[in-house]
Amino acid sequence: MSGFIVNGQPRTKPPGVSVRNFTDAAVRRFRGRDRSKVPVTELILHETVTRDVRSTVRVLERRGLGVHLIVGPDGEVTQHGDLAIDQLAHAGSHNRASVGIEVVNPYYPSLLKPCLPWSEVIDAPWAHKGKYVLPTPAQAEATALLVAWLTSPAVCGLNIPRDWLGLADGRLAMGRVEAAGRRRPGIYAHHYFGHADGAWLALYAWLRIEAGLTPEAAYREAVARASGAKRRVDLRDLNAAGEPNRGE
């Protein structure tokens, strides 16, 4: 079945997203606790430090973990748990009320090999070890489309507000956020409270959704603004249309 499963019901996928869910025998369903009586109010962005979906599933299973959605190198999404009902182990104390998205990414330049779809590496003081392998453009765009859809009224059964937990005073966090350890509705990068993953994807999603940039422009901006950044990326020069504020 093509589409997402929410509260046991199929939901039409958002335009531009390719998805296979766990009703497909080839897609593993992670089993967790039933949270059917708990409001789902959080969205957590992760990166895998793996190189394909299959090995990602194996690693998660071996570690007793699980995640709702995995975004492969080509941008295809596989759904491994009901977005509303299945409480999966991916984000510590945030598990009970969150949907988890894992984006397959080697993350570390040392894990790159010839012929892999990832090739661009940036200097990133905010990243673990100071270098960061960029997700593919297809992965970045699929993630932004998922964030937009999951935080929209179109998804009956979820209640995730479009509140960017890393954004303060026009600056978006690329690392730890003190308040993110406490549960609060909204959009998180795992880096805000746990491991060093998801921050660049949150930046790209903000540029696509809030600034309204095209996929190509958002990718370029996310690369330029994250390169050399330390703790936060300044977004105050962008208005709602994604154009520079000129002080008029």
Secondary structure, 3 states (H helix, E strand, C coil): CCCEEECCEEECCCCCCCEECCCCCCCCCCCCEECCCCCCCEEEEEECCCCCHHHHHHHHHHCCCCCCEEECCCCCEEECCCCCCEECCCCHHHHHHEEEEEECCCCCHHHCCCCCCCCCEEECCCCHHHEEECCCHHHHHHHHHHHHHHCCCCCCCCCCCCCECCEECCEEECCCCHHHHCCCCEEEEHHHCCCCCCHHHHHHHHHHHCCCCCHHHHHHHHHHHHCCCCCEEECCCECCCCCECCCC
